[in-house]
Amino acid sequence: MGKFTQHIHDLGYATGRTLRHLFPYHGGSGDDVVSLSAARSCILEPLFERFFFQNKDDGEYYYGILRPLTQVIRLLLSIPNRYRVWWIHLLHSDPLHVLVETLLIVMCIVLVVLQRRADWRFDQERKRYKPTKDEEEELINEWKMERRKPLGGVIGGSIRQKEETTAGGAGTGLVVMGMEGSRLLLQLGCNDDKQLAKRQTNGDADSSSNEPQTSSSMTTTTTTTTISAINFATLDCLASSSSPTLRTVARNALSHYGCGSCGPRGFYGTIDAHLEVESAMSAFLGTEGAILYSDGASAATSTIAAFAKRGDLLIVDEGVNEALLVGVTLSRANVRYFRHNNMRDLRRVLEKIKTHDETCHRHSADQRRFLIVEGLYRNWGTIAQLDEIVKLKEEFCYRLILDDTHGMGVLGTTGRGTLEHFGLRPMMNAEIITFSLEYSFGSVGGMTVGCEEVVDHQRLSGAGYCFSASAPPFLSKVCLASIRRLEGRLDDLMIEDIEDEHSNDDDKLSSFIPHSPAADTVAEDLSGSALLERLHENVSTLYGMLTNSSHPYALKLHNRLVITSHPQSPILYLRLADDEAIGRTRTEQTCILDQISRHCLINGNVAIVSTGGHVKKNLQLVPEPCLRLVTNVGQTNDDFELLVKALGSAVESILVCNDDMLE
């Protein structure tokens, strides 16, 4: 034990002497500075040699046991010099490499400095302009009191007095509480409540007349008023959203699958319901395959971006909707637009491109080229001339991308869309067909159908398919039931007790909305060809009634409103006639149509849409302000009579009132 203690003492003594040599104390006498050579001459020579050794070449002393650590330190210290030598050698051998590397280093330094400077400025601005607690409370209270700005404005007064407060506003002041058959349950805003109260005051005098009545109920609370109105506003032409059959399918599937799918299709979000609806849709349309997207707009956007890339050529109708235009932008392809649904202008554009190819000695097969159109244009109500478009695409060697969102389930004798309407076939006459499931099919998401290569390519290249969670499986079951409904095969779904399985929400809606036997027949019994025949009959009836000059209320629309949509389109658009539009700005026209739509709702219990305030953004060609009327299978002739009556009264009241005030 004594020998071990002695070794510890000797080690501490040698360490202290060494540290005193490395860090001498200059404030004392010269004897206090002990050199390393004097330490070697002491009696601790053996112990000192265990920890230090002398390099005979340069006479320097290094650690013995810690020699590897010393070598690592020397290596680290030599790295800058090694890099300098390597850089000088590289400068002589490959100066271009040195230039690129230097620029990258400088760029990285600049970006780091600028980013820090931008972050610092942002933090300073945020701190400087951050509202106080009192200001935050004031803004919140102001928003709660004033709520959203109405789009339609208040009925009455001149157009010029309201053009700044109504046109282009956000929101309509209406809240849709539910749908049932051909009826909408709406919660009105404060301004509408006042107008409705005036109508109630004079309602008793009109109740004894022999004209058709709205037969709608109304419930008023202390803060809001809820009314039932005839639905000419939504784009659900087959009344799928209010179908008891489809609601029961959704309920049963929800109890089986739950709500969400919890992942994208390519990871763990694919469920048997997705595969079933893809298989059923491809069989329904006669294609080799179908791919299901979880969002209707993403289906069209992702499809275009998956097939068209930089350097490709897209020929696009200037009247297409926003989703297609977003896909065109994301593709970064070369784009040429032709006039809306104008085949002569389309031929002109194609011939101009062909002439340019001949000048450049370029073959059309050297570049991927697509024609992009809608089957039934959502913002116009026009039907694409697919027979002429197919002839042109075959003549000039193009592929056709068709967005048939509003034609699918509506046009054609069996509801197979615009291609069937013209006697054409998928894959053969249109290579890529995309459409949304959110209208005629009463579901969510979208689909693209085509050959096997078209479908498989999107499973890895479709951004909306790869990076979005898949559609809820219970809604895919609803889409499957809608397909069976169009095929006339609802019995194959084996639904039990449809009549008895109504939720509490449906019971609440039924208390507000009057019973309509005709609507019940359409919703519950019609399917297959009978369903499409009823829709086409309703479209023809409404169009004929609006254009019937012998009708007392349709006569009031003559020379004041003009139908711009196709006669076979269930989406009808009415704009102001030239005599009424001349001399009025777009804002003034929008205000007039907003007031007409609001007048129809308050005084006629008919829900229609004025498009001038919202159908104007992100479009290549902005349509004129219009009134939009949508026909569905749940409507009856009485509903059409009430619509024409409400429109005639509103047009006469609004236009005459504003003309008088302008004079």
TIGU-297273 format. One record per residue (C-alpha): residue number from 1; x, y, z; residue in one letter. Coordinates in steps of 0.05 Angstrom, whole numbers, plus 5000, padded with zeros to 4 digits. Example, Ala and Ser with C-alpha at 12.3 -4.5 7.8 and 13.67 -1.06 7.14 Angstrom:
% TIGU-297273
SITE,1,5246,4910,5156,a .
SITE,2,5273,4979,5143,s .
***
This chain:
% TIGU-297273
SITE,1,5000,5000,5000,m .
SITE,2,5058,5047,5015,g .
SITE,3,5090,5033,4947,k .
SITE,4,5025,5050,4910,f .
SITE,5,5019,5115,4949,t .
SITE,6,5091,5133,4931,q .
SITE,7,5076,5123,4856,h .
SITE,8,5016,5168,4861,i .
SITE,9,5057,5221,4895,h .
SITE,10,5112,5216,4842,d .
SITE,11,5061,5222,4786,l .
SITE,12,5030,5285,4815,g .
SITE,13,5098,5316,4826,y .
SITE,14,5120,5303,4755,a .
SITE,15,5054,5330,4727,t .
SITE,16,5060,5394,4767,g .
SITE,17,5131,5407,4745,r .
SITE,18,5112,5396,4673,t .
SITE,19,5052,5444,4676,l .
SITE,20,5096,5495,4710,r .
SITE,21,5143,5491,4651,h .
SITE,22,5087,5499,4600,l .
SITE,23,5054,5556,4638,f .
SITE,24,5112,5593,4672,p .
SITE,25,5099,5646,4725,y .
SITE,26,5137,5708,4704,h .
SITE,27,5121,5749,4765,g .
SITE,28,5170,5710,4809,g .
SITE,29,5245,5699,4808,s .
SITE,30,5281,5662,4754,g .
SITE,31,5290,5601,4798,d .
SITE,32,5214,5591,4797,d .
SITE,33,5215,5577,4722,v .
SITE,34,5232,5503,4716,v .
SITE,35,5252,5477,4648,s .
SITE,36,5232,5410,4620,l .
SITE,37,5306,5388,4618,s .
SITE,38,5313,5402,4692,a .
SITE,39,5252,5359,4705,a .
SITE,40,5287,5302,4668,r .
SITE,41,5348,5306,4712,s .
SITE,42,5307,5294,4775,c .
SITE,43,5301,5227,4809,i .
SITE,44,5234,5215,4772,l .
SITE,45,5269,5200,4706,e .
SITE,46,5237,5130,4698,p .
SITE,47,5167,5156,4712,l .
SITE,48,5177,5215,4665,f .
SITE,49,5200,5170,4609,e .
SITE,50,5134,5130,4615,r .
SITE,51,5094,5192,4596,f .
SITE,52,5142,5230,4550,f .
SITE,53,5192,5214,4497,f .
SITE,54,5241,5259,4460,q .
SITE,55,5243,5264,4384,n .
SITE,56,5316,5259,4366,k .
SITE,57,5307,5297,4301,d .
SITE,58,5278,5361,4327,d .
SITE,59,5289,5355,4402,g .
SITE,60,5215,5366,4417,e .
SITE,61,5178,5327,4471,y .
SITE,62,5112,5291,4461,y .
SITE,63,5066,5249,4502,y .
SITE,64,5085,5176,4503,g .
SITE,65,5022,5140,4524,i .
SITE,66,4978,5193,4490,l .
SITE,67,5018,5191,4426,r .
SITE,68,4958,5170,4382,p .
SITE,69,4919,5230,4408,l .
SITE,70,4976,5275,4390,t .
SITE,71,4978,5248,4319,q .
SITE,72,4903,5260,4311,v .
SITE,73,4911,5332,4334,i .
SITE,74,4968,5343,4286,r .
SITE,75,4926,5314,4230,l .
SITE,76,4868,5361,4245,l .
SITE,77,4914,5420,4248,l .
SITE,78,4944,5402,4181,s .
SITE,79,4877,5399,4144,i .
SITE,80,4875,5473,4125,p .
SITE,81,4944,5469,4096,n .
SITE,82,4928,5404,4059,r .
SITE,83,4864,5436,4030,y .
SITE,84,4904,5497,4008,r .
SITE,85,4955,5454,3972,v .
SITE,86,4900,5413,3940,w .
SITE,87,4862,5475,3919,w .
SITE,88,4924,5507,3887,i .
SITE,89,4939,5443,3851,h .
SITE,90,4868,5438,3826,l .
SITE,91,4869,5511,3805,l .
SITE,92,4925,5496,3757,h .
SITE,93,4897,5430,3732,s .
SITE,94,4822,5445,3729,d .
SITE,95,4805,5519,3738,p .
SITE,96,4732,5511,3716,l .
SITE,97,4720,5463,3774,h .
SITE,98,4750,5513,3822,v .
SITE,99,4707,5569,3794,l .
SITE,100,4642,5529,3802,v .
SITE,101,4660,5507,3872,e .
SITE,102,4678,5577,3893,t .
SITE,103,4613,5605,3866,l .
SITE,104,4573,5552,3902,l .
SITE,105,4608,5567,3968,i .
SITE,106,4597,5642,3959,v .
SITE,107,4524,5630,3941,m .
SITE,108,4512,5588,4003,c .
SITE,109,4543,5641,4047,i .
SITE,110,4500,5696,4014,v .
SITE,111,4436,5655,4021,l .
SITE,112,4450,5641,4095,v .
SITE,113,4464,5714,4108,v .
SITE,114,4402,5739,4070,l .
SITE,115,4357,5687,4102,q .
SITE,116,4379,5708,4171,r .
SITE,117,4370,5781,4152,r .
SITE,118,4300,5767,4124,a .
SITE,119,4280,5728,4186,d .
SITE,120,4306,5784,4230,w .
SITE,121,4266,5836,4191,r .
SITE,122,4203,5792,4194,f .
SITE,123,4210,5784,4269,d .
SITE,124,4219,5859,4277,q .
SITE,125,4159,5876,4233,e .
SITE,126,4116,5825,4269,r .
SITE,127,4135,5853,4336,k .
SITE,128,4125,5924,4312,r .
SITE,129,4056,5915,4281,y .
SITE,130,4029,5861,4328,k .
SITE,131,3960,5883,4351,p .
SITE,132,3949,5894,4425,t .
SITE,133,3899,5853,4465,k .
SITE,134,3848,5909,4462,d .
SITE,135,3855,5913,4386,e .
SITE,136,3847,5838,4379,e .
SITE,137,3784,5839,4421,e .
SITE,138,3756,5897,4380,e .
SITE,139,3768,5860,4314,l .
SITE,140,3736,5796,4340,i .
SITE,141,3675,5833,4366,n .
SITE,142,3669,5871,4300,e .
SITE,143,3671,5806,4261,w .
SITE,144,3619,5774,4306,k .
SITE,145,3572,5833,4300,m .
SITE,146,3577,5846,4225,e .
SITE,147,3590,5773,4204,r .
SITE,148,3601,5762,4129,r .
SITE,149,3586,5813,4076,k .
SITE,150,3526,5791,4035,p .
SITE,151,3538,5778,3961,l .
SITE,152,3467,5793,3937,g .
SITE,153,3455,5856,3977,g .
SITE,154,3388,5883,3999,v .
SITE,155,3329,5887,3952,i .
SITE,156,3309,5958,3936,g .
SITE,157,3346,6021,3918,g .
SITE,158,3384,6037,3856,s .
SITE,159,3440,5997,3825,i .
SITE,160,3491,6051,3830,r .
SITE,161,3480,6058,3905,q .
SITE,162,3497,5985,3916,k .
SITE,163,3549,5968,3865,e .
SITE,164,3607,5977,3914,e .
SITE,165,3574,5939,3971,t .
SITE,166,3545,5879,3935,t .
SITE,167,3584,5859,3874,a .
SITE,168,3641,5811,3885,g .
SITE,169,3629,5804,3959,g .
SITE,170,3644,5741,3997,a .
SITE,171,3586,5699,4018,g .
SITE,172,3512,5704,4006,t .
SITE,173,3486,5709,4077,g .
SITE,174,3450,5642,4066,l .
SITE,175,3465,5576,4100,v .
SITE,176,3442,5511,4069,v .
SITE,177,3415,5467,4125,m .
SITE,178,3397,5407,4083,g .
SITE,179,3365,5379,4020,m .
SITE,180,3304,5335,4010,e .
SITE,181,3280,5317,3941,g .
SITE,182,3272,5380,3901,s .
SITE,183,3275,5425,3963,r .
SITE,184,3329,5464,3998,l .
SITE,185,3326,5481,4071,l .
SITE,186,3358,5550,4078,l .
SITE,187,3374,5594,4137,q .
SITE,188,3366,5667,4118,l .
SITE,189,3407,5728,4139,g .
SITE,190,3381,5789,4175,c .
SITE,191,3365,5829,4112,n .
SITE,192,3326,5770,4084,d .
SITE,193,3287,5764,4149,d .
SITE,194,3261,5835,4140,k .
SITE,195,3240,5822,4068,q .
SITE,196,3206,5757,4088,l .
SITE,197,3168,5792,4143,a .
SITE,198,3141,5842,4092,k .
SITE,199,3120,5785,4047,r .
SITE,200,3084,5751,4105,q .
SITE,201,3045,5815,4119,t .
SITE,202,3017,5814,4048,n .
SITE,203,3014,5738,4043,g .
SITE,204,2942,5729,4066,d .
SITE,205,2915,5769,4008,a .
SITE,206,2951,5725,3958,d .
SITE,207,2934,5659,3990,s .
SITE,208,2864,5658,3962,s .
SITE,209,2886,5666,3889,s .
SITE,210,2881,5608,3840,n .
SITE,211,2955,5612,3819,e .
SITE,212,3002,5555,3840,p .
SITE,213,3027,5562,3911,q .
SITE,214,3096,5545,3938,t .
SITE,215,3069,5500,3993,s .
SITE,216,3133,5512,4032,s .
SITE,217,3138,5516,4107,s .
SITE,218,3176,5567,4148,m .
SITE,219,3204,5566,4218,t .
SITE,220,3227,5629,4254,t .
SITE,221,3269,5633,4317,t .
SITE,222,3292,5694,4356,t .
SITE,223,3354,5703,4313,t .
SITE,224,3345,5666,4247,t .
SITE,225,3291,5647,4197,t .
SITE,226,3291,5579,4161,t .
SITE,227,3252,5568,4097,i .
SITE,228,3243,5513,4046,s .
SITE,229,3255,5533,3973,a .
SITE,230,3252,5496,3907,i .
SITE,231,3322,5475,3889,n .
SITE,232,3346,5502,3822,f .
SITE,233,3414,5521,3851,a .
SITE,234,3456,5458,3862,t .
SITE,235,3488,5418,3806,l .
SITE,236,3460,5352,3830,d .
SITE,237,3419,5335,3768,c .
SITE,238,3401,5264,3791,l .
SITE,239,3382,5286,3862,a .
SITE,240,3434,5237,3889,s .
SITE,241,3448,5276,3952,s .
SITE,242,3376,5268,3976,s .
SITE,243,3364,5197,3952,s .
SITE,244,3340,5153,4010,p .
SITE,245,3372,5093,3976,t .
SITE,246,3441,5125,3973,l .
SITE,247,3435,5152,4043,r .
SITE,248,3421,5082,4069,t .
SITE,249,3481,5055,4031,v .
SITE,250,3524,5109,4062,a .
SITE,251,3498,5093,4132,r .
SITE,252,3510,5018,4126,n .
SITE,253,3579,5028,4096,a .
SITE,254,3598,5078,4149,l .
SITE,255,3581,5028,4204,s .
SITE,256,3623,4976,4168,h .
SITE,257,3685,5015,4146,y .
SITE,258,3685,5075,4191,g .
SITE,259,3698,5144,4163,c .
SITE,260,3768,5155,4136,g .
SITE,261,3818,5111,4101,s .
SITE,262,3878,5138,4139,c .
SITE,263,3928,5139,4082,g .
SITE,264,3944,5149,4008,p .
SITE,265,3926,5095,3958,r .
SITE,266,3998,5073,3946,g .
SITE,267,4014,5064,4020,f .
SITE,268,3959,5033,4063,y .
SITE,269,3898,5072,4041,g .
SITE,270,3871,5023,3989,t .
SITE,271,3808,4987,4013,i .
SITE,272,3764,4938,3976,d .
SITE,273,3711,4991,3966,a .
SITE,274,3760,5031,3924,h .
SITE,275,3777,4972,3880,l .
SITE,276,3704,4954,3872,e .
SITE,277,3683,5023,3848,v .
SITE,278,3742,5027,3800,e .
SITE,279,3723,4961,3770,s .
SITE,280,3649,4979,3766,a .
SITE,281,3663,5046,3733,m .
SITE,282,3709,5017,3680,s .
SITE,283,3657,4964,3665,a .
SITE,284,3601,5016,3662,f .
SITE,285,3640,5060,3612,l .
SITE,286,3671,5003,3573,g .
SITE,287,3744,5020,3587,t .
SITE,288,3803,4977,3607,e .
SITE,289,3813,5011,3674,g .
SITE,290,3795,5068,3721,a .
SITE,291,3833,5105,3775,i .
SITE,292,3799,5137,3835,l .
SITE,293,3821,5205,3864,y .
SITE,294,3799,5231,3931,s .
SITE,295,3782,5301,3905,d .
SITE,296,3742,5320,3844,g .
SITE,297,3784,5380,3823,a .
SITE,298,3849,5342,3835,s .
SITE,299,3827,5288,3787,a .
SITE,300,3828,5335,3727,a .
SITE,301,3888,5374,3752,t .
SITE,302,3931,5313,3766,s .
SITE,303,3911,5278,3702,t .
SITE,304,3935,5335,3657,i .
SITE,305,3999,5345,3697,a .
SITE,306,4014,5270,3694,a .
SITE,307,4013,5266,3618,f .
SITE,308,4035,5335,3595,a .
SITE,309,4105,5360,3612,k .
SITE,310,4152,5416,3592,r .
SITE,311,4159,5418,3516,g .
SITE,312,4091,5385,3502,d .
SITE,313,4034,5422,3467,l .
SITE,314,3964,5433,3495,l .
SITE,315,3907,5461,3453,i .
SITE,316,3855,5485,3504,v .
SITE,317,3785,5514,3498,d .
SITE,318,3787,5582,3531,e .
SITE,319,3722,5568,3567,g .
SITE,320,3745,5509,3609,v .
SITE,321,3738,5510,3685,n .
SITE,322,3789,5527,3738,e .
SITE,323,3811,5456,3753,a .
SITE,324,3833,5443,3681,l .
SITE,325,3869,5510,3678,l .
SITE,326,3908,5493,3742,v .
SITE,327,3929,5427,3710,g .
SITE,328,3951,5463,3647,v .
SITE,329,3993,5511,3689,t .
SITE,330,4024,5455,3730,l .
SITE,331,4043,5417,3667,s .
SITE,332,4088,5474,3644,r .
SITE,333,4073,5454,3572,a .
SITE,334,4065,5501,3513,n .
SITE,335,3992,5524,3510,v .
SITE,336,3949,5550,3454,r .
SITE,337,3876,5571,3466,y .
SITE,338,3820,5571,3416,f .
SITE,339,3753,5608,3421,r .
SITE,340,3701,5575,3465,h .
SITE,341,3667,5518,3428,n .
SITE,342,3687,5548,3361,n .
SITE,343,3707,5493,3313,m .
SITE,344,3728,5541,3259,r .
SITE,345,3777,5575,3305,d .
SITE,346,3802,5508,3329,l .
SITE,347,3818,5488,3258,r .
SITE,348,3853,5554,3247,r .
SITE,349,3898,5542,3308,v .
SITE,350,3914,5470,3287,l .
SITE,351,3930,5490,3215,e .
SITE,352,3976,5546,3240,k .
SITE,353,4015,5496,3282,i .
SITE,354,4019,5448,3224,k .
SITE,355,4047,5503,3179,t .
SITE,356,4099,5519,3232,h .
SITE,357,4119,5445,3235,d .
SITE,358,4129,5443,3160,e .
SITE,359,4172,5505,3164,t .
SITE,360,4215,5475,3219,c .
SITE,361,4216,5406,3187,h .
SITE,362,4186,5376,3249,r .
SITE,363,4140,5316,3251,h .
SITE,364,4078,5318,3295,s .
SITE,365,4099,5253,3328,a .
SITE,366,4162,5286,3356,d .
SITE,367,4120,5323,3407,q .
SITE,368,4063,5299,3453,r .
SITE,369,4001,5339,3436,r .
SITE,370,3933,5341,3470,f .
SITE,371,3866,5374,3459,l .
SITE,372,3832,5393,3525,i .
SITE,373,3757,5407,3528,v .
SITE,374,3697,5397,3573,e .
SITE,375,3638,5355,3553,g .
SITE,376,3586,5400,3586,l .
SITE,377,3617,5466,3604,y .
SITE,378,3603,5484,3676,r .
SITE,379,3609,5559,3669,n .
SITE,380,3572,5564,3603,w .
SITE,381,3520,5507,3599,g .
SITE,382,3543,5492,3528,t .
SITE,383,3558,5423,3501,i .
SITE,384,3624,5411,3465,a .
SITE,385,3618,5391,3392,q .
SITE,386,3655,5326,3403,l .
SITE,387,3638,5298,3335,d .
SITE,388,3676,5355,3302,e .
SITE,389,3731,5355,3354,i .
SITE,390,3744,5281,3344,v .
SITE,391,3750,5290,3269,k .
SITE,392,3799,5347,3278,l .
SITE,393,3842,5309,3329,k .
SITE,394,3847,5250,3282,e .
SITE,395,3863,5294,3222,e .
SITE,396,3919,5331,3258,f .
SITE,397,3943,5272,3302,c .
SITE,398,3925,5296,3372,y .
SITE,399,3901,5260,3435,r .
SITE,400,3838,5283,3470,l .
SITE,401,3832,5297,3544,i .
SITE,402,3758,5304,3561,l .
SITE,403,3731,5331,3627,d .
SITE,404,3660,5302,3629,d .
SITE,405,3644,5322,3700,t .
SITE,406,3575,5350,3685,h .
SITE,407,3559,5306,3626,g .
SITE,408,3572,5240,3661,m .
SITE,409,3507,5211,3688,g .
SITE,410,3467,5266,3653,v .
SITE,411,3477,5262,3578,l .
SITE,412,3466,5202,3534,g .
SITE,413,3409,5152,3535,t .
SITE,414,3442,5112,3591,t .
SITE,415,3479,5168,3626,g .
SITE,416,3548,5151,3599,r .
SITE,417,3563,5223,3584,g .
SITE,418,3578,5268,3526,t .
SITE,419,3612,5214,3484,l .
SITE,420,3548,5172,3486,e .
SITE,421,3508,5235,3469,h .
SITE,422,3547,5239,3403,f .
SITE,423,3550,5164,3391,g .
SITE,424,3625,5160,3407,l .
SITE,425,3665,5111,3449,r .
SITE,426,3717,5119,3504,p .
SITE,427,3790,5100,3488,m .
SITE,428,3774,5098,3413,m .
SITE,429,3750,5171,3405,n .
SITE,430,3775,5201,3471,a .
SITE,431,3840,5174,3499,e .
SITE,432,3833,5204,3569,i .
SITE,433,3767,5218,3605,i .
SITE,434,3765,5250,3673,t .
SITE,435,3705,5271,3715,f .
SITE,436,3683,5287,3785,s .
SITE,437,3640,5242,3828,l .
SITE,438,3613,5300,3869,e .
SITE,439,3551,5316,3828,y .
SITE,440,3513,5261,3792,s .
SITE,441,3543,5205,3834,f .
SITE,442,3530,5236,3902,g .
SITE,443,3599,5220,3928,s .
SITE,444,3667,5254,3934,v .
SITE,445,3729,5250,3892,g .
SITE,446,3740,5240,3818,g .
SITE,447,3759,5187,3767,m .
SITE,448,3800,5181,3704,t .
SITE,449,3785,5124,3656,v .
SITE,450,3820,5099,3594,g .
SITE,451,3865,5043,3572,c .
SITE,452,3909,5004,3619,e .
SITE,453,3971,5046,3604,e .
SITE,454,3933,5111,3619,v .
SITE,455,3910,5085,3687,v .
SITE,456,3975,5052,3709,d .
SITE,457,4016,5113,3691,h .
SITE,458,3976,5156,3739,q .
SITE,459,3987,5109,3798,r .
SITE,460,4058,5135,3801,l .
SITE,461,4052,5202,3766,s .
SITE,462,3985,5228,3790,g .
SITE,463,4001,5277,3846,a .
SITE,464,3931,5276,3874,g .
SITE,465,3933,5200,3876,y .
SITE,466,4002,5191,3905,c .
SITE,467,4004,5246,3957,f .
SITE,468,3931,5252,3981,s .
SITE,469,3894,5208,4029,a .
SITE,470,3846,5162,3992,s .
SITE,471,3771,5174,3990,a .
SITE,472,3729,5152,4050,p .
SITE,473,3708,5080,4034,p .
SITE,474,3635,5091,4053,f .
SITE,475,3629,5145,4000,l .
SITE,476,3661,5099,3949,s .
SITE,477,3604,5051,3965,k .
SITE,478,3556,5108,3951,v .
SITE,479,3588,5118,3883,c .
SITE,480,3582,5044,3870,l .
SITE,481,3508,5048,3887,a .
SITE,482,3500,5107,3840,s .
SITE,483,3530,5067,3783,i .
SITE,484,3481,5010,3798,r .
SITE,485,3426,5063,3799,r .
SITE,486,3444,5086,3729,l .
SITE,487,3448,5014,3706,e .
SITE,488,3380,4998,3736,g .
SITE,489,3409,4946,3783,r .
SITE,490,3393,4973,3852,l .
SITE,491,3367,4904,3873,d .
SITE,492,3438,4878,3868,d .
SITE,493,3458,4920,3928,l .
SITE,494,3412,4879,3973,m .
SITE,495,3392,4938,4016,i .
SITE,496,3344,4921,4072,e .
SITE,497,3294,4964,4108,d .
SITE,498,3307,5028,4069,i .
SITE,499,3241,5057,4091,e .
SITE,500,3255,5049,4165,d .
SITE,501,3328,5072,4168,e .
SITE,502,3322,5148,4170,h .
SITE,503,3368,5188,4216,s .
SITE,504,3345,5241,4264,n .
SITE,505,3371,5294,4217,d .
SITE,506,3326,5269,4162,d .
SITE,507,3266,5271,4209,d .
SITE,508,3283,5343,4227,k .
SITE,509,3288,5362,4153,l .
SITE,510,3222,5328,4139,s .
SITE,511,3188,5371,4191,s .
SITE,512,3206,5434,4151,f .
SITE,513,3198,5407,4080,i .
SITE,514,3129,5388,4055,p .
SITE,515,3116,5318,4030,h .
SITE,516,3118,5311,3954,s .
SITE,517,3093,5243,3927,p .
SITE,518,3122,5257,3858,a .
SITE,519,3190,5272,3887,a .
SITE,520,3187,5208,3929,d .
SITE,521,3173,5168,3866,t .
SITE,522,3232,5198,3830,v .
SITE,523,3279,5189,3889,a .
SITE,524,3260,5118,3909,e .
SITE,525,3233,5082,3848,d .
SITE,526,3266,5110,3786,l .
SITE,527,3332,5081,3761,s .
SITE,528,3365,5062,3696,g .
SITE,529,3334,5089,3632,s .
SITE,530,3271,5115,3669,a .
SITE,531,3315,5160,3712,l .
SITE,532,3349,5190,3650,l .
SITE,533,3284,5197,3613,e .
SITE,534,3254,5237,3671,r .
SITE,535,3315,5283,3672,l .
SITE,536,3314,5295,3597,h .
SITE,537,3239,5307,3600,e .
SITE,538,3248,5358,3655,n .
SITE,539,3303,5394,3616,v .
SITE,540,3259,5398,3554,s .
SITE,541,3198,5422,3595,t .
SITE,542,3235,5478,3630,l .
SITE,543,3269,5502,3567,y .
SITE,544,3203,5502,3530,g .
SITE,545,3168,5539,3586,m .
SITE,546,3221,5594,3590,l .
SITE,547,3218,5605,3515,t .
SITE,548,3142,5601,3509,n .
SITE,549,3120,5671,3489,s .
SITE,550,3047,5654,3505,s .
SITE,551,3062,5641,3578,h .
SITE,552,3042,5702,3618,p .
SITE,553,3104,5704,3662,y .
SITE,554,3152,5678,3609,a .
SITE,555,3129,5737,3566,l .
SITE,556,3158,5784,3619,k .
SITE,557,3226,5753,3607,l .
SITE,558,3223,5767,3532,h .
SITE,559,3275,5819,3510,n .
SITE,560,3300,5822,3582,r .
SITE,561,3334,5755,3595,l .
SITE,562,3367,5711,3542,v .
SITE,563,3384,5637,3548,i .
SITE,564,3456,5624,3528,t .
SITE,565,3462,5550,3545,s .
SITE,566,3448,5489,3501,h .
SITE,567,3375,5468,3497,p .
SITE,568,3393,5397,3520,q .
SITE,569,3436,5421,3578,s .
SITE,570,3407,5413,3648,p .
SITE,571,3449,5473,3668,i .
SITE,572,3413,5535,3641,l .
SITE,573,3445,5604,3638,y .
SITE,574,3405,5668,3629,l .
SITE,575,3440,5735,3617,r .
SITE,576,3412,5804,3609,l .
SITE,577,3388,5818,3538,a .
SITE,578,3428,5868,3497,d .
SITE,579,3376,5923,3507,d .
SITE,580,3383,5916,3583,e .
SITE,581,3459,5905,3584,a .
SITE,582,3479,5964,3540,i .
SITE,583,3501,6023,3581,g .
SITE,584,3512,5981,3644,r .
SITE,585,3579,5958,3671,t .
SITE,586,3593,5887,3692,r .
SITE,587,3585,5908,3764,t .
SITE,588,3517,5938,3751,e .
SITE,589,3494,5877,3713,q .
SITE,590,3518,5833,3770,t .
SITE,591,3479,5874,3820,c .
SITE,592,3415,5868,3779,i .
SITE,593,3421,5793,3774,l .
SITE,594,3438,5787,3848,d .
SITE,595,3374,5824,3865,q .
SITE,596,3333,5781,3817,i .
SITE,597,3359,5717,3849,s .
SITE,598,3345,5744,3919,r .
SITE,599,3276,5767,3899,h .
SITE,600,3260,5697,3873,c .
SITE,601,3282,5667,3939,l .
SITE,602,3246,5714,3985,i .
SITE,603,3182,5726,3946,n .
SITE,604,3177,5662,3906,g .
SITE,605,3213,5609,3949,n .
SITE,606,3256,5590,3889,v .
SITE,607,3331,5582,3898,a .
SITE,608,3373,5602,3837,i .
SITE,609,3445,5627,3831,v .
SITE,610,3473,5692,3805,s .
SITE,611,3543,5677,3779,t .
SITE,612,3571,5747,3765,g .
SITE,613,3602,5756,3833,g .
SITE,614,3641,5691,3838,h .
SITE,615,3651,5660,3769,v .
SITE,616,3706,5707,3748,k .
SITE,617,3772,5686,3782,k .
SITE,618,3827,5641,3754,n .
SITE,619,3792,5635,3686,l .
SITE,620,3821,5645,3617,q .
SITE,621,3754,5672,3592,l .
SITE,622,3707,5703,3642,v .
SITE,623,3633,5692,3624,p .
SITE,624,3582,5747,3627,e .
SITE,625,3541,5754,3692,p .
SITE,626,3485,5704,3688,c .
SITE,627,3430,5670,3727,l .
SITE,628,3441,5595,3733,r .
SITE,629,3383,5546,3736,l .
SITE,630,3396,5472,3745,v .
SITE,631,3344,5419,3728,t .
SITE,632,3341,5354,3768,n .
SITE,633,3298,5292,3768,v .
SITE,634,3262,5312,3832,g .
SITE,635,3227,5372,3802,q .
SITE,636,3156,5373,3775,t .
SITE,637,3116,5415,3727,n .
SITE,638,3088,5454,3785,d .
SITE,639,3159,5471,3806,d .
SITE,640,3174,5497,3737,f .
SITE,641,3111,5540,3738,e .
SITE,642,3132,5570,3804,l .
SITE,643,3202,5584,3777,l .
SITE,644,3176,5620,3715,v .
SITE,645,3127,5659,3757,k .
SITE,646,3181,5680,3807,a .
SITE,647,3230,5699,3751,l .
SITE,648,3178,5740,3714,g .
SITE,649,3157,5777,3776,s .
SITE,650,3229,5790,3797,a .
SITE,651,3251,5815,3729,v .
SITE,652,3192,5861,3724,e .
SITE,653,3201,5887,3794,s .
SITE,654,3277,5896,3794,i .
SITE,655,3288,5922,3723,l .
SITE,656,3229,5969,3723,v .
SITE,657,3247,5995,3792,c .
SITE,658,3319,6010,3774,n .
SITE,659,3301,6040,3707,d .
SITE,660,3254,6088,3741,d .
SITE,661,3306,6107,3793,m .
SITE,662,3360,6117,3740,l .
SITE,663,3313,6163,3701,e .
***
